[in-house]
Amino acid sequence: MEDLKNKEFEKNPNLKFREIIKEIDCCFGINDVFDIYYDQKQNNELYLISADKNHSISITRLKDKKLVKSIPSGLDKDIKMLRHFYSQKNNTDYLISSFSKCILQIYDLSNNYNLIHTLNIKYSQNSIIYSCVLYFTETKGDFIITSSNSNENSDYTKIYNFSNWDFVENIEQTNRYDIYYMLLWNKENSDYLIQCSMGCILIYNLDNKNLKLLSKYQNSTIHNSACVVKNDGVDYLYVGNVNGLIDVWNLNNYQLEKSIKYFNSYFYHLINWSNRYVIVAEKAKCSIIIIDTIYKKVVSVYKDIHESFVICLKKIIHPIYGEGLLSSDLNNKILFWTIH
């Protein structure tokens, strides 16, 4: 699933809108408002995870769009974020949901959707968790890493133990960086945490605790999302921002190679379809954009389908139509696209 390689799409990258899959309940426009997972116990059956009213989580089978499970959170709070993680080490699918007041709930999707733990993250009052990742290691243990819009200095990224839920450490920062999105990256058997922030990109080596700062902007440019693409043996970091730029960083030398401009745009979410193409959710024009990573340019634009800002994208293998794309907007509609 990590690298969809449809030969026709590689030759002629086109998408076709097929249908509205679901209307969801989402009260906050971050880019993890829904997610997907493949149930290995059910022949890799594909399921959609989304927030519903009454503070519950819906599990919908995409093959027939049937609701198979509604999970009440037990909290009188709106769901802010949903994010699925698979642990190869544990052979288990996990779901993290976040709420206001920096509360996380962790579910075991492989074990009847059981709630494992409710974790209260100690950030300043009225903070919101913008992003989180699960980090699994063979020797050092398993961890939850969280970021927020906390107003406390040096208090933006926290690491908790996934086994006993104890607080481990803060990732200290001398300057204030609101972290909007995080992803993990592995290079030469070393693990890194990439953080998209206000004004810059931070890369943190989880092994030796070194922090690398990639900074082109010294203003309030917001970087909302990023993905790593490998071309010719080189890892490139694609980062979108609110000023209509996608910066391409060479992760071998940490140099900026190119900025791809799409005028009067607001890039919200990026995913890598394959090593050739990156797909971008563009907020201002309610559009979806395809970028060729070899020539580093925009090759396709899809607009006038979504009626509101596009904020979240997921690549999927649909059980009937094959490779496809799910996209959601601020009108809380999830759309399904197939390869044209």
LUMGUVEX-231737 format. One record per residue: residue in three letters; chain; y, z, x of N, C-alpha, C in turn. Coordinates in steps of 0.1 Angstrom, whole numbers. Layout:
% residues N
  aa ch   n.y   n.z   n.x  ca.y  ca.z  ca.x   c.y   c.z   c.x
 ALA  A     Y     Z     X     Y     Z     X     Y     Z     X
...
% end
This chain:
% residues 340
  aa ch   n.y   n.z   n.x  ca.y  ca.z  ca.x   c.y   c.z   c.x
 MET  A   -12     0     8     0     0     0    13     0     8
 GLU  A    11     4    21    24     5    29    30    -8    33
 ASP  A    22   -19    32    27   -32    36    21   -43    27
 LEU  A    29   -46    17    25   -56     7    27   -70    13
 LYS  A    17   -78    15    19   -91    22    14  -102    13
 ASN  A    21  -105     2    18  -116    -6    23  -129     1
 LYS  A    14  -138     3    18  -150    11    29  -158     4
 GLU  A    28  -160    -9    38  -168   -16    52  -161   -15
 PHE  A    52  -148   -16    65  -141   -15    71  -142    -1
 GLU  A    62  -142     9    67  -144    23    73  -157    25
 LYS  A    68  -168    18    74  -181    20    86  -183    11
 ASN  A    86  -177    -1    97  -179   -10    99  -166   -18
 PRO  A   107  -157   -13   109  -144   -18   117  -144   -31
 ASN  A   109  -144   -42   115  -144   -56   108  -134   -65
 LEU  A   116  -128   -73   111  -118   -83   113  -123   -97
 LYS  A   105  -119  -106   107  -123  -120   106  -110  -129
 PHE  A   117  -108  -137   117   -96  -146   106   -99  -157
 ARG  A    98   -89  -159    87   -90  -169    89   -82  -181
 GLU  A    92   -69  -179    93   -60  -191    99   -47  -187
 ILE  A   104   -40  -198   108   -26  -196    96   -17  -197
 ILE  A    93    -9  -187    81    -1  -187    83    12  -195
 LYS  A    94    18  -193    96    32  -199   111    35  -199
 GLU  A   115    43  -208   128    50  -208   126    64  -204
 ILE  A   133    69  -194   130    82  -189   142    91  -191
 ASP  A   141   104  -188   152   113  -190   155   118  -176
 CYS  A   167   114  -171   172   117  -158   187   121  -159
 CYS  A   189   133  -153   203   138  -155   211   138  -142
 PHE  A   205   132  -131   212   131  -119   209   119  -111
 GLY  A   219   111  -107   217    98  -102   213    97   -87
 ILE  A   204   105   -82   199   103   -68   188    93   -69
 ASN  A   183    89   -57   174    78   -57   159    81   -57
 ASP  A   155    93   -61   141    97   -63   139   101   -78
 VAL  A   143    93   -87   143    97  -101   129    95  -108
 PHE  A   121    87  -101   107    85  -105    99    82   -93
 ASP  A    85    82   -95    77    79   -84    64    73   -89
 ILE  A    55    69   -81    42    64   -85    31    70   -76
 TYR  A    18    70   -81     7    73   -72    -6    66   -77
 TYR  A   -15    65   -68   -28    58   -71   -38    69   -71
 ASP  A   -45    71   -82   -56    81   -83   -68    76   -77
 GLN  A   -72    82   -65   -84    77   -58   -97    81   -65
 LYS  A   -96    91   -74  -108    95   -81  -110    86   -93
 GLN  A  -100    77   -96  -101    68  -108  -100    54  -103
 ASN  A  -106    50   -92  -106    37   -87   -92    32   -84
 ASN  A   -84    41   -78   -70    38   -75   -62    33   -87
 GLU  A   -64    39   -98   -56    37  -110   -42    41  -107
 LEU  A   -33    32  -112   -18    34  -109   -11    42  -120
 TYR  A    -4    52  -116     3    60  -125    18    61  -122
 LEU  A    26    62  -132    41    64  -131    44    79  -134
 ILE  A    52    85  -125    56    99  -126    71    99  -130
 SER  A    75   105  -141    89   104  -145    92   117  -152
 ALA  A   105   120  -154   110   132  -161   112   128  -175
 ASP  A   108   138  -184   110   136  -198   119   147  -203
 LYS  A   123   147  -216   131   157  -222   123   170  -222
 ASN  A   130   181  -225   124   194  -225   119   198  -212
 HIS  A   125   193  -201   122   197  -187   107   195  -184
 SER  A   101   185  -188    87   182  -185    86   170  -177
 ILE  A    74   168  -171    70   157  -162    60   148  -169
 SER  A    62   135  -170    52   127  -177    44   119  -167
 ILE  A    31   118  -169    23   109  -161    18    98  -170
 THR  A    22    86  -167    19    74  -175    10    64  -168
 ARG  A    -1    60  -174    -9    50  -168    -3    36  -170
 LEU  A     0    29  -159     8    17  -160     0     5  -166
 LYS  A   -13     6  -165   -22    -6  -170   -19    -8  -185
 ASP  A   -18     3  -192   -16     2  -207    -4    10  -212
 LYS  A     4    15  -202    16    23  -205    13    35  -214
 LYS  A     1    41  -212    -3    52  -220     1    65  -213
 LEU  A     7    75  -221    10    88  -215    -3    96  -214
 VAL  A    -7   100  -202   -20   107  -201   -18   121  -198
 LYS  A    -6   126  -194    -3   140  -192    11   143  -193
 SER  A    15   154  -199    28   159  -199    28   173  -193
 ILE  A    35   175  -183    35   188  -175    48   195  -178
 PRO  A    47   206  -185    59   214  -187    63   222  -174
 SER  A    75   222  -171    79   229  -159    80   244  -161
 GLY  A    82   249  -173    83   263  -176    97   268  -172
 LEU  A   106   259  -168   119   263  -164   129   256  -174
 ASP  A   140   264  -177   150   259  -186   161   252  -177
 LYS  A   156   242  -169   166   235  -160   162   220  -160
 ASP  A   172   212  -157   169   197  -156   162   194  -143
 ILE  A   153   184  -144   147   179  -132   156   170  -125
 LYS  A   158   172  -112   168   164  -104   161   154   -96
 MET  A   149   156   -92   142   147   -82   127   148   -84
 LEU  A   120   137   -82   105   136   -82   101   128   -70
 ARG  A    92   134   -62    87   127   -51    73   129   -48
 HIS  A    65   119   -46    51   119   -44    48   118   -29
 PHE  A    38   126   -24    34   125   -10    18   125   -10
 TYR  A    13   117    -1    -2   117     1    -5   123    14
 SER  A   -14   133    15   -18   139    27   -32   133    31
 GLN  A   -32   125    42   -45   120    46   -53   131    52
 LYS  A   -46   140    58   -53   152    64   -61   160    53
 ASN  A   -54   162    42   -61   170    31   -67   161    21
 ASN  A   -65   148    22   -70   138    12   -66   142    -2
 THR  A   -53   145    -3   -47   151   -16   -34   144   -19
 ASP  A   -31   142   -32   -18   137   -36   -10   149   -41
 TYR  A     2   150   -37    11   161   -41    24   155   -47
 LEU  A    29   163   -56    42   159   -63    51   171   -61
 ILE  A    64   168   -57    74   178   -56    85   174   -66
 SER  A    89   184   -75   100   182   -84   110   192   -80
 SER  A   123   189   -81   134   198   -78   143   200   -90
 PHE  A   149   212   -91   157   216  -102   170   221   -96
 SER  A   180   224  -105   192   230  -101   189   244   -96
 LYS  A   199   250   -89   197   263   -82   187   262   -71
 CYS  A   184   250   -66   175   247   -54   161   253   -56
 ILE  A   155   250   -67   141   254   -70   132   242   -69
 LEU  A   121   243   -61   111   233   -60    98   237   -67
 GLN  A    91   228   -73    78   230   -78    69   220   -71
 ILE  A    57   225   -66    48   216   -59    35   216   -67
 TYR  A    30   203   -70    18   201   -79     7   194   -70
 ASP  A    -5   198   -73   -17   191   -67   -21   180   -78
 LEU  A   -18   168   -75   -21   157   -85   -36   154   -84
 SER  A   -43   158   -74   -57   155   -72   -66   165   -79
 ASN  A   -60   176   -84   -67   187   -90   -61   191  -103
 ASN  A   -62   181  -112   -58   183  -126   -43   187  -127
 TYR  A   -35   181  -118   -20   183  -119   -16   198  -118
 ASN  A   -24   206  -111   -21   220  -111    -8   223  -103
 LEU  A    -1   233  -109    11   238  -102     6   247   -90
 ILE  A    10   244   -78     5   252   -66    15   263   -64
 HIS  A    28   260   -65    38   270   -61    52   266   -66
 THR  A    60   276   -69    74   274   -72    82   281   -60
 LEU  A    90   273   -54    97   277   -42   112   278   -44
 ASN  A   118   289   -42   132   291   -43   138   289   -29
 ILE  A   145   278   -27   151   275   -14   165   283   -13
 LYS  A   167   289    -2   179   298    -1   191   290     5
 TYR  A   197   283    -4   210   277    -1   221   284    -8
 SER  A   233   280    -5   245   286   -12   245   283   -27
 GLN  A   252   291   -34   252   291   -49   256   277   -54
 ASN  A   250   272   -64   253   259   -71   250   247   -62
 SER  A   242   249   -52   238   237   -44   226   230   -51
 ILE  A   225   217   -47   214   208   -52   206   203   -40
 ILE  A   193   203   -42   185   196   -31   186   181   -33
 TYR  A   191   175   -23   192   160   -23   179   153   -19
 SER  A   172   159   -10   160   152    -5   150   162     1
 CYS  A   138   158     1   128   167     7   116   158    12
 VAL  A   109   162    22    97   155    27    86   165    29
 LEU  A    73   161    28    62   169    32    57   164    46
 TYR  A    55   173    55    52   169    69    39   175    73
 PHE  A    29   167    74    15   172    77    12   169    92
 THR  A     6   179    99     2   177   113   -12   182   115
 GLU  A   -18   177   125   -32   181   128   -33   195   135
 THR  A   -23   198   143   -24   211   151   -13   221   148
 LYS  A    -1   216   143    10   225   142    12   231   128
 GLY  A     4   226   119     5   231   105    12   221    96
 ASP  A    14   224    83    20   216    73    33   222    68
 PHE  A    43   214    65    56   219    62    63   211    51
 ILE  A    73   218    45    82   212    36    96   212    42
 ILE  A   103   201    43   116   200    49   126   196    37
 THR  A   136   204    36   146   202    25   160   200    30
 SER  A   168   193    22   182   192    25   190   194    12
 SER  A   203   198    14   211   200     2   225   197     4
 ASN  A   234   199    -6   248   198    -4   254   211    -3
 SER  A   247   220     4   252   234     6   266   234    13
 ASN  A   274   244     9   287   245    15   287   254    27
 GLU  A   276   260    31   275   268    42   273   260    55
 ASN  A   281   264    65   280   256    78   266   259    84
 SER  A   261   248    91   248   249    98   237   253    88
 ASP  A   237   249    76   228   254    66   224   242    57
 TYR  A   220   231    63   217   219    54   203   215    54
 THR  A   196   217    65   182   213    65   173   225    69
 LYS  A   163   228    60   155   239    61   140   235    62
 ILE  A   132   242    70   118   240    71   110   252    66
 TYR  A   100   249    57    92   260    51    77   256    54
 ASN  A    69   267    56    55   265    58    48   261    45
 PHE  A    40   250    45    34   245    33    22   254    29
 SER  A    17   262    38     5   270    35     8   283    29
 ASN  A    18   290    35    21   303    29    35   304    24
 TRP  A    42   293    24    56   292    18    66   300    25
 ASP  A    63   305    37    73   312    45    84   303    50
 PHE  A    96   308    51   107   301    58   104   300    73
 VAL  A   105   289    79   102   287    93   115   286   102
 GLU  A   124   277    98   137   276   106   147   267    99
 ASN  A   159   268   103   169   258   100   170   248   111
 ILE  A   173   235   108   177   225   118   192   227   119
 GLU  A   196   233   130   210   237   132   219   225   135
 GLN  A   231   224   129   240   214   131   254   220   134
 THR  A   260   215   144   274   220   148   285   215   139
 ASN  A   283   204   133   292   198   123   286   198   109
 ARG  A   294   196    99   289   196    86   285   181    83
 TYR  A   272   180    79   267   167    74   260   169    61
 ASP  A   265   163    50   257   164    38   246   154    39
 ILE  A   233   158    38   222   150    40   218   144    26
 TYR  A   219   131    24   216   125    12   201   120    10
 TYR  A   195   117    21   182   111    21   175   114    34
 MET  A   161   116    34   154   119    46   141   111    45
 LEU  A   136   107    57   123   100    58   117   104    72
 LEU  A   104   103    73    97   106    85    94    93    92
 TRP  A    94    93   106    91    82   114    83    86   126
 ASN  A    73    79   129    64    82   141    66    71   151
 LYS  A    68    76   164    69    67   175    62    73   187
 GLU  A    52    65   192    45    69   204    39    84   203
 ASN  A    33    86   191    27    99   188    37   111   187
 SER  A    50   108   186    60   118   183    65   116   169
 ASP  A    68   127   162    73   127   149    88   129   148
 TYR  A    95   121   140   109   122   139   113   124   124
 LEU  A   124   131   122   130   131   109   143   124   109
 ILE  A   144   113   100   156   105   100   164   110    87
 GLN  A   177   113    90   185   119    79   197   110    77
 CYS  A   199   106    64   211    98    60   222   108    56
 SER  A   234   107    61   244   117    58   257   110    56
 MET  A   267   119    54   281   115    53   286   111    67
 GLY  A   288    98    69   295    94    81   286    90    93
 CYS  A   273    94    92   264    91   104   250    92   100
 ILE  A   241    88   109   226    90   108   222    99   119
 LEU  A   214   109   115   208   119   124   193   117   126
 ILE  A   188   117   138   174   115   141   170   128   148
 TYR  A   160   135   142   156   148   148   142   147   152
 ASN  A   139   150   165   126   150   170   119   163   166
 LEU  A   109   162   158   102   174   153    93   181   163
 ASP  A    91   174   174    83   180   185    91   188   195
 ASN  A   102   182   199   110   190   210   123   195   205
 LYS  A   126   193   192   138   198   185   151   192   190
 ASN  A   150   180   196   162   173   200   168   166   189
 LEU  A   181   165   188   188   158   177   196   147   183
 LYS  A   194   135   177   201   123   181   210   118   170
 LEU  A   222   115   174   232   112   164   236    97   165
 LEU  A   233    89   155   238    75   154   250    75   146
 SER  A   261    70   152   274    71   144   282    59   147
 LYS  A   285    51   137   294    40   138   307    44   131
 TYR  A   306    53   120   317    56   112   322    70   115
 GLN  A   335    71   115   341    85   116   348    89   104
 ASN  A   345    82    93   351    86    80   341    91    70
 SER  A   344    90    58   335    96    48   325    87    42
 THR  A   321    76    50   311    67    45   298    74    42
 ILE  A   292    72    30   280    79    25   268    69    28
 HIS  A   258    74    35   246    66    37   236    72    27
 ASN  A   232    64    17   223    69     6   208    67     9
 SER  A   204    58    17   190    55    18   187    47    31
 ALA  A   174    47    35   171    40    47   156    37    47
 CYS  A   152    27    55   137    24    57   136    19    71
 VAL  A   123    20    76   120    15    90   111     3    88
 VAL  A   115    -8    96   108   -20    95   104   -24   110
 LYS  A    92   -28   112    87   -32   125    87   -48   126
 ASN  A    94   -53   136    94   -67   139    92   -69   154
 ASP  A    82   -77   158    79   -81   172    78   -68   180
 GLY  A    71   -58   175    69   -46   183    80   -36   183
 VAL  A    91   -39   177   103   -31   177   105   -25   163
 ASP  A   108   -12   162   111    -5   150   126    -6   147
 TYR  A   130   -11   136   144   -12   132   146    -3   120
 LEU  A   158     4   120   162    12   109   172     5   101
 TYR  A   169     3    88   179    -3    79   185     8    71
 VAL  A   198     8    71   206    19    64   216    13    55
 GLY  A   216    17    42   226    12    33   237    23    31
 ASN  A   249    18    28   260    27    25   268    23    13
 VAL  A   278    31    10   286    29    -2   296    18     0
 ASN  A   298    13    12   309     3    15   303   -11    15
 GLY  A   291   -13    10   286   -27    10   280   -32    23
 LEU  A   277   -22    32   271   -26    45   257   -21    46
 ILE  A   248   -29    52   235   -24    56   235   -26    72
 ASP  A   234   -14    78   234   -14    93   219   -15    98
 VAL  A   217   -23   108   204   -25   114   204   -19   128
 TRP  A   197    -8   130   196    -1   143   183    -3   150
 ASN  A   184    -6   163   172    -8   171   168     6   175
 LEU  A   156    10   171   151    24   173   145    25   187
 ASN  A   144    14   195   140    15   209   151    20   218
 ASN  A   163    15   215   175    19   223   186    26   216
 TYR  A   184    28   202   193    34   194   207    27   193
 GLN  A   206    14   195   218     6   194   219    -2   181
 LEU  A   232    -3   176   234   -11   164   233   -26   167
 GLU  A   224   -33   160   223   -47   163   231   -56   153
 LYS  A   232   -52   141   239   -60   131   243   -52   119
 SER  A   254   -56   113   258   -51   100   258   -62    90
 ILE  A   249   -61    79   248   -71    69   258   -67    58
 LYS  A   267   -76    55   278   -73    45   275   -81    32
 TYR  A   275   -73    21   275   -79     8   287   -74     0
 PHE  A   297   -82    -3   310   -78    -6   311   -70   -19
 ASN  A   320   -60   -18   323   -52   -30   311   -45   -36
 SER  A   302   -40   -27   289   -35   -31   288   -20   -28
 TYR  A   278   -14   -34   275     0   -32   260     1   -31
 PHE  A   255     1   -19   240     1   -17   235    15   -19
 TYR  A   224    16   -28   220    29   -32   206    33   -27
 HIS  A   196    23   -27   183    26   -23   177    14   -16
 LEU  A   169    16    -5   163     6     2   148     9     3
 ILE  A   140    -2     2   126    -1     5   121   -13    13
 ASN  A   111   -12    22   106   -23    29    94   -29    22
 TRP  A    96   -41    17    85   -48    10    74   -52    19
 SER  A    78   -56    31    68   -60    42    76   -60    55
 ASN  A    70   -64    66    78   -64    78    88   -76    78
 ARG  A    88   -84    68    97   -95    67   109   -92    58
 TYR  A   107   -85    47   118   -83    37   121   -69    34
 VAL  A   133   -66    32   138   -53    26   144   -56    13
 ILE  A   141   -47     3   147   -49   -11   157   -37   -13
 VAL  A   168   -40   -18   179   -31   -20   184   -29   -34
 ALA  A   186   -17   -38   192   -14   -51   208   -14   -49
 GLU  A   215   -23   -56   229   -24   -54   236   -18   -67
 LYS  A   244    -8   -65   249     0   -77   261    -7   -84
 ALA  A   271   -12   -76   283   -17   -83   281   -29   -92
 LYS  A   272   -38   -88   270   -50   -95   257   -49  -104
 CYS  A   250   -38  -104   238   -36  -112   227   -46  -108
 SER  A   226   -48   -95   217   -59   -90   207   -54   -80
 ILE  A   197   -63   -77   187   -61   -67   188   -72   -57
 ILE  A   188   -68   -44   190   -78   -33   178   -78   -24
 ILE  A   175   -90   -20   164   -92   -10   170   -96     3
 ILE  A   166   -89    14   171   -92    28   160   -97    37
 ASP  A   162  -108    44   153  -113    54   155  -105    67
 THR  A   145   -98    71   147   -89    83   146   -97    96
 ILE  A   141  -109    96   141  -117   108   154  -123   111
 TYR  A   160  -129   100   173  -135   102   185  -126    98
 LYS  A   181  -114    93   190  -103    90   201  -108    81
 LYS  A   198  -114    69   207  -119    60   202  -118    45
 VAL  A   211  -118    35   207  -118    21   202  -131    17
 VAL  A   190  -131    11   184  -144     7   182  -145    -8
 SER  A   182  -134   -16   181  -135   -30   189  -123   -37
 VAL  A   195  -126   -48   202  -116   -56   198  -117   -70
 TYR  A   195  -106   -77   191  -106   -91   201   -96   -98
 LYS  A   208  -102  -108   218   -94  -115   217   -98  -130
 ASP  A   224   -90  -138   225   -92  -152   212   -89  -160
 ILE  A   203   -82  -153   190   -78  -159   192   -63  -163
 HIS  A   195   -55  -152   199   -41  -155   213   -40  -161
 GLU  A   214   -31  -170   227   -30  -177   236   -19  -171
 SER  A   230   -12  -161   238    -1  -155   233    -1  -140
 PHE  A   239     9  -132   237    10  -118   222    11  -115
 VAL  A   217     2  -106   203     3  -101   203    14   -90
 ILE  A   194    24   -92   194    35   -83   180    38   -76
 CYS  A   169    32   -81   157    36   -75   147    24   -76
 LEU  A   140    22   -65   130    11   -64   117    16   -58
 LYS  A   106    10   -64    92    13   -58    84     1   -58
 LYS  A    78    -2   -47    68   -13   -47    55    -9   -52
 ILE  A    48   -17   -59    35   -13   -65    25   -25   -64
 ILE  A    12   -22   -66     2   -32   -69    -2   -29   -83
 HIS  A     2   -37   -92    -1   -35  -107   -16   -39  -109
 PRO  A   -23   -32  -117   -37   -35  -119   -40   -48  -126
 ILE  A   -30   -54  -133   -31   -67  -139   -24   -78  -132
 TYR  A   -11   -76  -128    -3   -86  -123    -2   -86  -108
 GLY  A    -8   -77  -101    -8   -77   -86     5   -71   -81
 GLU  A    10   -76   -70    21   -70   -63    34   -71   -72
 GLY  A    41   -61   -73    53   -61   -81    63   -50   -77
 LEU  A    73   -48   -85    84   -39   -82    88   -32   -94
 LEU  A    91   -18   -93    96   -11  -104   111    -7  -100
 SER  A   120    -8  -109   134    -5  -106   139     4  -118
 SER  A   148    13  -115   154    21  -126   169    21  -124
 ASP  A   176    25  -135   191    25  -135   196    37  -142
 LEU  A   209    38  -142   215    50  -148   214    51  -163
 ASN  A   210    40  -170   206    40  -184   192    46  -186
 ASN  A   186    50  -175   173    56  -175   162    47  -180
 LYS  A   163    34  -177   152    25  -180   145    21  -167
 ILE  A   132    20  -168   124    15  -156   119     1  -160
 LEU  A   123    -8  -151   119   -22  -153   108   -26  -143
 PHE  A   100   -36  -148    89   -41  -140    91   -55  -136
 TRP  A    90   -58  -123    92   -72  -118    79   -77  -111
 THR  A    76   -90  -113    65   -96  -107    70  -106   -97
 ILE  A    60  -111   -89    64  -122   -79    64  -135   -87
 HIS  A    75  -142   -85    77  -155   -92    72  -166   -83
% end
